[in-house]
Amino acid sequence: MSYLFPQDPVKYLIKDGIRIDGRKFDELRPIKLTVGVLEKPNGSALIEFGKNKIIAGVYGPREVHPRHLAKQDTAVLRTTYMMSTFAVDERKSPAPSRREKELSMIIRQSLEPAIFLRYYPKTLIDVHIQVLCADGGTRCASIIAAALALADAGIFMSDLVTAVAVGKVQDENGQGHIVLDLSDIEDKEGWGDLPIAMMPRTRDITLLQFDGELSKEEMNQAIELAYKGIDKIYQLQNEALKAKYQMKDEESEDYIDDDIEMEGEE
């Protein structure tokens, strides 16, 4: 990442009202969402969120193995979050780390409230998440991609789940400011990190974590800012789903036109 001004990140992350990567306080990093990027899974999605690049694939509902792990009246949702060995500056071990296991659980808990698991008793729904490139906010980006992949797989959901991180970072005068969508350096060197996931239509929060110090007023400001970011991302999620099925409709129309032309030739 190229920064707009030279600085010691431990001292300040904002100068003259602009964040270190050139964004305003309420500005998201560029986001690109693509649905149906893999052939083998039942559903898949790719998210490019700033420098983050994450792919999610959904398999199921399918039979549970071993069978004794199946639940009689609901499906089992299993999530696996994996960081590629080349996703960060220092090569990581291919074995799942403690953090990866923890994030797998957090992502599952964030998605479960939106899924009608009772519609799929005695089955398993697998969500695999692979981080190809990491630059802060992979947990939130993974939730966004996983929700799209579930929708692409045709899993019944009450709503998509959308997520973003807000936090408090310091300027050159030592003053803290609430900002939207923390980058990697803001996450590591800032004064507070608040990832939030929710179902946007009902505002039901499915994930709320916090690390740092915020006053009550700052907490309210952070949540309001998160709502604005989530609404923007939710719109992009819906547009990504529509784009895939519009493409399918166009392909079907082309196929029908070809058949009509062939029949005419006969």
HELIX and SHEET records of a PDB file:
HELIX    1   1 ARG A   67  LEU A   69  5                                   3    
HELIX    2   2 ARG A   98  LEU A  111  1                                  14    
HELIX    3   3 GLU A  112  ALA A  114  5                                   3    
HELIX    4   4 LEU A  117  TYR A  119  5                                   3    
HELIX    5   5 THR A  138  ASP A  152  1                                  15    
HELIX    6   6 ASP A  184  GLU A  189  1                                   6    
HELIX    7   7 LYS A  216  GLU A  265  1                                  50    
SHEET    1   A 2 ILE A  14  LYS A  15  0                                        
SHEET    2   A 2 ILE A  18  ARG A  19 -1                                        
SHEET    1   B 5 ILE A  31  VAL A  35  0                                        
SHEET    2   B 5 GLY A  43  PHE A  49 -1                                        
SHEET    3   B 5 ASN A  52  GLU A  63 -1                                        
SHEET    4   B 5 THR A 123  CYS A 133 -1                                        
SHEET    5   B 5 VAL A  76  MET A  83  1                                        
SHEET    1   C 4 GLY A 176  LEU A 180  0                                        
SHEET    2   C 4 THR A 162  GLN A 170 -1                                        
SHEET    3   C 4 GLY A 192  MET A 199 -1                                        
SHEET    4   C 4 ASP A 204  LEU A 208 -1                                        
SHEET    1   D 4 GLY A 176  LEU A 180  0                                        
SHEET    2   D 4 THR A 162  GLN A 170 -1                                        
SHEET    3   D 4 GLY A 192  MET A 199 -1                                        
SHEET    4   D 4 ASP A 211  GLY A 212 -1                                        
END                                                                             
